[in-house]
Amino acid sequence: MTQMTKGSNIPLSAARLRAELVWDTARGGPEVDASALLVTDSGKVRSDDDFVFFNQPRHASGAVQKLPRTVDGGQVRDGLELDLGRVESAVDRIVLGASADGGTFGQVRGLHLLLTDAATGAQVARFDMTDATTETAYVSGEVYRRAGAWKLRAVGQGYASGLAGLATDFGISVDDAPASPAAAPQATPSAAPATLAPPTTPAAPYTPPAPPLPAPGVPAGSAPQTSPSISYTRPPRPTTAPAATTPPPPAAPPAPLLTPPTGAPLAGYAPPAAYGSAPLSPPAPLSPSAPLSPPAPPSPATSLQAPSPYGAPPAPAGPAAGGPTAGGPAAGGPTINLDKGRVSLAKNQRVSLVKTGAPRLSRVQLGLGWDPAGGGRSVDLDASAIVLDATGKDVDSAWFASKKACKGAIKHQGDNLTGQGDGDDEVILVELDALPADVAAVVFTINSFSKHLFTDVKNAYCRLVDSSTQAELVRFDLTDSKPSTGVFMCVLRRAATGWEMEALGDFHDGRSVKAMRKPAAQYVRAGG
């Protein structure tokens, strides 16, 4: 085995290789995700399909695929298998990347790249990365063509620009990535416009290998290939959905945003009357000569509503004057509260997250789940949260590439790659009292980066849970199915008396949260 140093290179004789990132978790630290980009001589990928990572674990050519993460004691391995015989002639090099989830590479202990002959199990090379500090993304090495053969170069170059830096540098279309990546050392304010920061230039410039000779089968005299400098950043993701963690309850309830803890309510923010407590007015006496009108037929939505384990849902929402235009979300009906316990919502129904006499909710978690529609085929979906101000402008988002929003007030808990198993597939935590004052709504979406359609999905739902007690408060089961790659599931909206939740269930085509941001603005509106 060759012990490599930064900038060194070795020839590769094996056709199938395992390139694994290995690190020590005995003293804690962030998780690391391995990824790869198949780059042409232009220095760019041909399309998003040339990016192999947790959410797209296999290249169509079969040349690169993710390996299952393994844990042996306190040592973790996350890597890729390379079949060099299947690499297409248009691919000039394979960039081996790494991204840190929940910290920086300066906090990753014992990180090294281990290259193994997949056929024999013999270790080919090892490269220890020891000089990382505040980087959130790293290029460990690259496998490149030279004189008709393959070589490995030890790179060891870090960047602080996250997935956005990697994507833009290599041509991945993450053109409206979050304004403030969670792990970036110099995070911009959460209310800043969504822009992509250029990759941080490392102190020691990285010199790419000399232009390679044409690959076997490429006619002589073809244009020479060049290898521009590399920028890499992280796509974070564990391979299984971690259990949602419950933050410890606060020693004392935090100061409320909209109502004082005791005494009279603030002006303009009177608490709502208890649901069902409003007295009924006596009916007017009937005139003997007035004909009786037949009773109104039951609402179809009500008569067809399936039984719910949480009791009957509130009356279906109806259109309201001044509501959204045709094609937008239906205007909500009366907003109820949590006085009667758990609430099961139907599409476009709203519930106020206020319970008379109870402390105001401060920490909640949105659990989202789904199952494959048939045959047990894995369906990889991604939950996201879009943060909007009162004008409908997105000010931040939490998604698989940036798991924290609003300086940690919203935290994405990880990814489920298959949809298999019981319980929530993905969980997003929300500290309601920590959200900036200009946040008017948080819209929750589910998308398929891998282009699965919702006709391939069944039993999709979202549920709101009190993080302090783990009590389920609200549930919405998606009953529709359309051949779309995205759906708006629900929205948390700031209202005069506190926060409310509305069930949406509106389908939209979009493989990631970036396609959902502009249409999400329609859900910022006052409750009816």
C-alpha positions in Angstrom: 0.0 0.0 0.0 1.2 3.5 -0.9 1.0 6.2 1.8 0.3 9.3 -0.2 1.0 13.0 0.6 -0.9 16.0 -0.6 -0.3 16.6 -4.4 1.2 13.1 -5.0 -0.1 10.7 -7.6 0.2 7.0 -8.4 -0.8 4.8 -11.3 -3.8 2.5 -11.0 -3.8 -1.0 -12.4 -7.0 -2.3 -10.9 -10.2 -1.9 -12.9 -12.6 -1.9 -10.0 -11.7 0.2 -6.9 -13.3 1.2 -3.6 -12.6 4.8 -2.6 -13.7 5.1 1.1 -13.6 8.0 3.5 -12.7 6.7 6.9 -13.0 8.7 10.2 -13.2 8.3 14.0 -16.3 9.2 15.9 -15.1 8.1 19.3 -14.8 11.8 20.4 -17.8 13.0 18.5 -17.7 15.4 15.6 -19.8 15.7 12.4 -20.8 13.0 10.0 -19.1 12.8 6.6 -20.8 12.0 3.2 -18.8 10.8 0.2 -19.8 11.9 -3.3 -18.3 12.0 -6.8 -18.6 14.1 -9.9 -17.9 12.7 -13.4 -16.3 15.7 -15.2 -15.5 16.2 -18.8 -12.4 18.0 -20.3 -14.4 21.3 -20.0 -14.2 21.0 -16.2 -18.0 20.6 -15.9 -20.5 17.8 -15.6 -22.7 17.1 -18.6 -25.8 17.2 -16.5 -27.0 16.7 -12.9 -26.9 13.0 -13.6 -23.1 13.1 -13.4 -23.3 13.9 -9.7 -23.3 10.7 -7.5 -24.3 11.3 -3.9 -26.7 10.2 -1.2 -29.7 11.2 -3.1 -28.5 9.8 -6.5 -26.4 6.9 -5.4 -25.6 5.3 -8.8 -24.4 6.7 -12.2 -26.4 5.6 -15.2 -23.2 4.1 -16.8 -22.6 1.9 -13.7 -19.1 3.4 -13.4 -19.7 5.0 -10.0 -22.0 4.0 -7.2 -22.4 4.7 -3.5 -21.4 2.0 -1.0 -23.4 1.4 2.2 -22.0 3.2 5.2 -20.4 0.9 7.7 -19.5 1.3 11.4 -16.8 -0.7 13.2 -16.5 0.4 16.8 -15.8 4.1 16.7 -14.7 4.1 13.0 -17.0 4.9 10.2 -16.6 4.3 6.4 -18.6 6.0 3.7 -17.4 5.6 0.1 -17.9 4.7 -3.5 -17.1 1.9 -5.9 -15.5 2.8 -9.2 -15.6 0.6 -12.3 -13.0 2.3 -14.5 -13.9 0.0 -17.4 -17.3 1.5 -17.6 -16.3 5.2 -17.5 -17.5 6.8 -20.7 -14.9 8.3 -23.0 -16.3 11.8 -22.5 -15.4 11.7 -18.8 -12.0 13.1 -18.1 -11.8 12.6 -14.4 -13.8 11.5 -11.3 -13.6 14.0 -8.5 -13.9 12.4 -5.1 -15.7 14.8 -2.7 -16.7 14.9 0.9 -19.1 17.0 2.9 -19.5 17.5 6.7 -22.9 17.3 8.3 -23.2 19.3 11.5 -19.8 20.9 11.7 -16.6 21.5 9.9 -13.8 19.2 8.7 -11.5 20.6 11.4 -13.8 18.7 13.8 -13.5 15.4 11.9 -11.0 13.1 13.6 -8.7 10.8 11.7 -10.1 11.5 8.3 -8.4 9.6 5.5 -9.0 8.3 2.0 -8.5 4.6 1.6 -8.3 3.1 -1.9 -8.8 -0.7 -2.2 -8.8 -3.2 -5.1 -12.4 -4.3 -5.1 -11.5 -7.7 -6.7 -8.8 -8.8 -4.3 -9.4 -6.6 -1.2 -5.8 -5.4 -1.3 -5.3 -1.8 -0.1 -3.8 0.3 -2.8 -3.3 3.7 -1.2 -4.0 5.8 1.8 -4.1 9.6 2.1 -4.5 11.3 5.5 -6.1 14.7 5.5 -4.7 16.5 8.6 -4.8 20.3 7.8 -8.5 21.0 7.7 -9.9 23.8 9.8 -13.2 25.6 9.0 -14.0 23.8 5.7 -17.5 22.3 5.2 -16.5 20.5 2.0 -13.4 18.7 0.8 -11.9 17.1 -2.2 -10.0 14.1 -1.0 -8.6 13.1 -4.4 -9.4 12.6 -8.1 -9.0 9.7 -10.5 -8.0 10.9 -13.9 -6.8 9.7 -17.3 -3.1 10.0 -18.3 -1.6 8.5 -21.4 -4.4 6.1 -21.9 -4.3 4.8 -18.3 -5.8 5.9 -14.9 -4.0 7.6 -12.0 -5.0 8.8 -8.5 -4.0 12.2 -7.3 -4.2 13.1 -3.5 -5.8 16.6 -3.4 -6.7 17.5 0.2 -8.4 20.8 -0.7 -11.2 22.3 1.4 -13.9 24.8 0.8 -16.4 26.7 2.9 -19.1 27.3 0.3 -21.1 24.2 0.8 -23.1 22.4 -1.9 -23.7 25.6 -3.8 -20.0 26.1 -4.4 -19.6 22.5 -5.6 -22.7 22.7 -7.9 -21.9 26.0 -9.6 -18.2 25.1 -10.0 -19.0 21.9 -11.8 -22.2 22.9 -13.5 -24.8 21.3 -11.2 -28.1 23.3 -11.5 -28.6 24.4 -7.9 -28.9 28.0 -9.2 -31.0 29.3 -6.3 -29.3 27.6 -3.4 -30.0 29.0 0.2 -28.6 32.4 1.0 -26.9 31.2 4.2 -25.7 27.5 4.1 -25.9 26.0 7.5 -22.3 25.1 7.8 -20.7 28.1 6.1 -18.4 29.9 8.5 -19.4 33.4 7.3 -23.2 32.8 7.2 -25.2 35.7 5.8 -28.3 36.9 7.7 -31.3 34.6 7.1 -33.3 37.5 5.6 -30.7 38.1 2.8 -31.6 37.4 -0.8 -30.8 33.9 -1.9 -27.4 34.1 -3.7 -24.6 31.8 -4.3 -21.3 32.7 -2.8 -18.2 31.7 -4.9 -16.0 28.9 -3.4 -13.5 30.1 -1.0 -10.0 30.0 -2.6 -7.6 27.9 -0.5 -4.3 29.4 0.6 -2.3 26.8 -1.3 -3.5 26.7 -4.9 -4.2 23.3 -6.3 -2.4 22.5 -9.6 -4.4 20.0 -11.7 -2.5 17.2 -13.6 -1.1 18.0 -17.0 -3.5 17.5 -19.9 -4.0 13.8 -20.5 -3.5 12.1 -23.7 -6.6 10.9 -25.6 -8.3 7.9 -24.1 -8.1 4.6 -25.9 -10.4 4.7 -28.9 -10.3 8.5 -29.2 -8.9 9.6 -32.6 -5.5 11.3 -32.5 -5.7 15.1 -33.1 -8.8 15.6 -31.0 -8.9 18.7 -28.8 -6.6 18.5 -25.8 -8.2 18.0 -22.4 -7.7 20.4 -19.6 -8.4 20.1 -15.8 -9.5 23.4 -14.2 -9.1 24.0 -10.5 -11.5 22.2 -8.2 -14.1 23.6 -5.8 -16.1 21.1 -3.7 -18.7 21.3 -1.1 -21.1 19.1 0.8 -24.3 17.3 0.2 -25.1 16.2 3.8 -27.0 13.0 4.4 -27.0 9.9 6.6 -28.0 6.8 4.8 -30.9 6.1 7.1 -33.3 8.4 8.8 -32.1 9.2 12.3 -34.7 9.1 15.1 -36.0 12.6 15.8 -34.3 13.9 18.9 -36.3 15.6 21.5 -34.8 18.9 22.9 -34.9 19.1 26.7 -37.8 21.2 28.0 -36.8 24.7 29.0 -36.4 25.5 32.7 -39.0 28.2 32.3 -41.3 29.0 29.3 -39.7 31.5 27.0 -41.0 35.0 26.7 -43.9 35.0 24.2 -43.8 36.8 20.9 -47.4 37.8 20.7 -49.0 37.5 24.1 -47.8 38.1 27.7 -47.5 35.1 30.0 -49.9 36.5 32.5 -52.4 39.3 32.8 -54.3 41.0 30.0 -53.4 40.2 26.4 -51.4 42.7 24.3 -53.4 45.2 22.4 -54.6 43.7 19.1 -53.8 40.1 20.1 -56.7 39.0 22.2 -56.8 35.2 22.7 -59.5 33.4 20.7 -62.6 32.1 22.5 -62.5 28.4 23.3 -63.7 26.3 20.3 -67.3 25.5 20.7 -67.8 27.9 23.6 -69.7 30.6 21.7 -73.4 30.5 22.8 -75.9 29.7 20.2 -78.5 32.4 19.5 -82.1 31.2 19.9 -83.8 30.7 16.6 -86.3 33.3 15.4 -90.0 32.2 15.8 -91.5 30.7 12.6 -94.4 32.6 11.0 -97.4 30.3 10.7 -97.8 31.3 7.1 -94.2 30.9 6.1 -93.4 27.7 4.2 -90.8 25.4 5.7 -87.6 25.1 3.7 -86.1 21.6 3.2 -82.9 20.9 5.1 -79.7 21.5 3.1 -78.1 18.3 1.8 -74.9 17.2 3.5 -71.6 18.5 2.1 -70.0 15.8 -0.2 -66.7 16.4 1.4 -68.2 15.7 4.8 -70.3 12.7 3.8 -67.3 11.0 2.0 -64.8 11.8 4.7 -63.1 8.6 5.9 -63.2 7.9 9.7 -60.2 9.3 11.6 -58.6 7.9 14.7 -58.4 11.5 15.9 -62.1 12.3 15.7 -64.1 14.1 13.1 -62.2 16.8 11.2 -63.5 20.4 11.2 -66.0 21.5 8.6 -64.4 21.7 5.1 -63.0 25.0 4.1 -65.0 27.1 1.7 -64.2 30.1 -0.5 -63.9 33.4 1.2 -64.4 36.9 -0.2 -61.1 38.4 -1.2 -59.4 35.0 -1.1 -56.9 33.7 -3.6 -57.6 33.7 -7.3 -58.6 30.5 -9.2 -55.9 28.0 -9.3 -54.4 29.0 -6.0 -55.1 27.4 -2.6 -58.7 27.4 -1.6 -59.6 29.9 1.0 -59.9 28.4 4.5 -63.1 28.1 6.5 -63.3 28.9 10.3 -60.0 28.2 12.1 -60.4 26.0 15.1 -57.9 25.5 18.0 -56.6 22.6 20.0 -59.1 22.6 22.8 -60.6 19.3 21.8 -57.3 17.6 21.5 -55.7 16.1 18.4 -57.0 17.3 15.1 -57.2 15.5 11.8 -57.3 17.9 8.9 -58.6 17.7 5.4 -57.2 19.6 2.5 -57.3 23.4 3.0 -58.5 23.2 6.6 -56.8 25.2 9.3 -56.1 24.8 13.0 -54.8 27.4 15.4 -52.0 26.1 17.5 -53.5 27.7 20.6 -55.2 25.8 23.4 -57.1 27.8 26.0 -55.4 27.8 29.3 -52.3 26.0 28.1 -48.8 27.5 27.6 -48.1 28.6 24.1 -46.3 26.1 21.9 -42.6 27.0 21.5 -41.0 23.9 20.0 -42.7 21.7 17.4 -41.6 19.1 14.9 -43.1 18.4 11.5 -43.0 14.6 10.7 -43.5 13.5 7.1 -43.9 10.0 5.9 -44.8 7.9 2.8 -44.6 4.3 1.5 -43.9 2.9 -1.9 -47.1 2.3 -3.8 -46.5 -1.3 -4.7 -44.0 -4.0 -5.3 -41.7 -2.8 -2.5 -39.7 -0.6 -4.8 -37.7 2.1 -3.0 -39.0 5.6 -3.3 -36.6 8.4 -2.3 -38.3 11.6 -1.4 -37.0 14.7 0.4 -38.8 16.9 2.9 -38.0 20.7 2.9 -39.1 23.8 4.7 -39.4 27.2 2.9 -39.3 30.3 5.1 -41.3 33.3 3.7 -41.8 36.9 4.8 -45.1 38.7 4.6 -44.5 39.7 0.9 -44.0 36.0 -0.1 -40.3 36.4 -0.5 -38.3 33.3 0.5 -35.8 34.3 3.1 -34.3 30.9 3.9 -34.9 27.2 3.6 -34.0 23.9 5.2 -33.4 21.0 2.8 -31.0 18.2 2.1 -28.2 20.5 1.1 -28.6 23.0 3.9 -30.2 21.4 7.0 -30.5 24.5 9.1 -32.5 27.7 8.5 -32.9 31.0 10.4 -29.7 30.4 12.4 -30.9 27.0 13.6 -34.5 27.9 14.5 -35.4 25.3 11.8 -33.4 22.0 11.7 -33.8 19.2 9.1 -33.1 15.9 10.9 -31.9 13.8 8.0 -33.0 11.7 5.1 -34.7 8.3 4.4 -33.7 6.9 1.1 -36.4 4.3 0.6 -39.7 5.3 2.3 -39.7 1.8 3.9 -40.5 1.2 7.5 -43.0 2.6 10.0 -43.1 6.1 11.5 -41.9 9.4 10.1 -39.5 9.2 7.2 -38.1 12.7 7.7 -38.5 15.2 10.6 -38.0 19.0 10.6 -37.8 20.7 14.0 -39.1 24.3 14.4 -38.4 26.7 17.3 -41.3 29.0 16.9 -40.2 31.6 19.4 -36.7 31.7 17.7 -38.0 32.5 14.3 -37.2 36.1 13.1 -40.0 38.6 13.5 -40.3 39.1 9.7 -41.1 35.4 9.1 -44.7 35.1 8.1 -45.0 31.5 7.1 -43.0 28.2 6.8 -44.2 26.0 3.9 -43.3 22.3 4.0 -42.8 20.3 0.8 -41.9 16.8 -0.3 -39.9 16.4 -3.6 -38.3 13.6 -5.5 -34.8 14.4 -6.7 -34.7 10.9 -8.3 -37.8 11.7 -10.4 -40.2 9.4 -8.7 -43.8 10.4 -9.2 -46.4 10.6 -6.5 -48.4 8.0 -8.4 -45.6 5.7 -7.1 -46.3 6.7 -3.5 -49.0 5.8 -1.0 -49.9 6.8 2.6 -48.1 10.2 2.4 -48.9 12.3 5.5 -47.6 15.1 7.7 -48.1 15.5 11.4 -47.3 18.2 13.9 -45.8 17.1 17.2 -45.2 19.0 20.4 -41.4 18.5 20.8 -41.5 18.9 24.6 -44.1 16.2 25.2 -43.9 14.2 21.9 -47.7 14.5 21.8 -49.2 14.5 18.3 -51.3 17.7 17.8 -52.3 17.7 14.1 -52.3 15.2 11.2 -53.0 15.5 7.5 -53.2 12.4 5.3 -52.7 13.0 1.6 -55.4 11.2 -0.3 -54.8 12.5 -3.8 -52.2 11.2 -6.3 -50.9 12.9 -9.3 -47.9 12.2 -11.6 -45.9 15.1 -10.2 -42.4 15.1 -8.5 -43.4 17.6 -5.8 -46.2 18.4 -3.4 -46.9 21.3 -1.0 -47.9 19.4 2.2 -48.8 22.1 4.7 -47.9 25.6 6.0 -47.3 27.1 9.4 -48.5 30.6 9.3 -48.1 33.5 11.8 -51.6 34.8 12.8 -52.7 37.6 15.1 -53.3 35.2 18.0 -50.3 32.9 17.4 -49.3 30.3 14.9 -51.7 28.2 12.8 -51.3 25.2 10.5 -53.1 24.7 7.2 -53.2 21.4 5.2 -52.4 22.0 1.5 -51.9 18.8 -0.5 -51.1 20.8 -3.7 -49.0 19.0 -6.4 -46.3 20.8 -8.3 -43.4 19.5 -10.5 -40.0 20.1 -8.9 -37.1 17.7 -8.0 -35.9 19.9 -5.2 -36.9 22.8 -3.0 -35.6 25.3 -5.5 -38.5 24.7 -7.9 -41.0 25.2 -5.0 -39.9 28.6 -3.7 -41.7 31.0 -6.1 -45.1 29.1 -6.1 -44.8 28.8 -2.3 -45.5 32.6 -2.0 -49.2 32.0 -2.6 -49.6 30.4 0.8 -48.6 33.6 2.7 -52.1 35.1 3.4 -54.2 36.1 6.4 -56.4 33.4 7.8 -60.2 33.8 7.1 
